Amino acid sequence: MSKPPFLALPSGVRAYRLATERGEFAVHDTGPARHPDAVAGASADVPTALLLPGFTGSKEDFIGLLEPLARAGMRAVAVDGRGQFETGGPHDESAYAQPELARDVLAVARALGRDSDGEAGAARPLHLMGHSLGGLIARAAVLLEPSAFASLTVMSSGPAAVGPSQRQRVDLLLSALPTRGLEAIWQLMRELDQSVGSAGEAPYSRAEAEETTAAMDAFLRRRWLSNVPEQLMVTGRQLQTEPDRVGELAALSLPFHVVSGTADDTWPVPLLDEMALRLGARRTVVPDTGHSPNAERPQETAHALAAFWRSPPAGG
């Protein structure tokens, strides 16, 4: 389960529900105005990036990226997908088929384009990033409508289904969901893993660390219980059965970026290296991180993302 480095929204970041033609989506948005400390000479036409979380994750997984991306002259919008945390969704498995989730991404992109332009009309292309499962959904959206996006970044997300060890873990979750329910599974996960403290770098005192750990644990529990079970079932199966679509992506005239940590048991890092070669993508490995560089080393990760988004290579 992914864990944010901290929970307090950075200054200037707004939490709200973004209205689209496919419903409302909970977002964290740095806003279209440049941060006061943004890089000198940055264009007034601020590049916008849409960030999609992974399986059992949420927009909070990107909270550590928001301020550094704003400082780099980016607008960043992190979203809870349909059935995730504060967005919610129907108790109907058909609502979470990958094409439906991809169409949600396109609807959010159009809404952000209208918001940036200040008027209704075609959405301005924006940079799209997906973490883990979010990477699979992001590429499905790009394949559905490539012209909606200026680039695609996949973080800790591979070419096809997850590896054997992760497939087994997802299978255990899917087998338990119908009979045990979210609360019982949460208690089981707590028994298996009691190390819930903050992943941030703030020098906490013992009392502050205990308070922070309690707040993080309460957040993680609330987020887990807010997931729509049908969404977990369908997207879990997607992780187990996703086909290799790298060839389809490579045929597009679009800049690609593959980001990962130095170690990952969900998709092995050499597999991500090979995928980047197949895509002709920029490749970034964030030192001393695992499956979630966005949470483990957000400053370094944001720097690499902003460098790509402000000057992506020519696609194709």
ABEGO torsion letter per residue (X at the ends): XBBBABABBBBGBBBBBBBBAAEBBBBBBAEABBBAABBBGBBABBBBBBBBBBBGBBAAAAAAAAAAAAAAGBBBBBBBBBGBEAAEEBBBAAAABAAAAAAAAAAAAAAAAAAAAGBBEBBBBBBBBBBEAAAAAAAAAAAABAAABABBBBBGBBABBBBAAAAAAAAAAAAAAAAAEAAAAAAAAAAABABABBABABBBBAAAAAAAAAAAAAAAAAAAAABBAAAAAAAAAAAAABBBAAAAAAABBBBBBBBBBABBAABBAAAAAAAAAAAGBBBBBBBGBBABAAAABAAAAAAAAAAAAABBBBBX
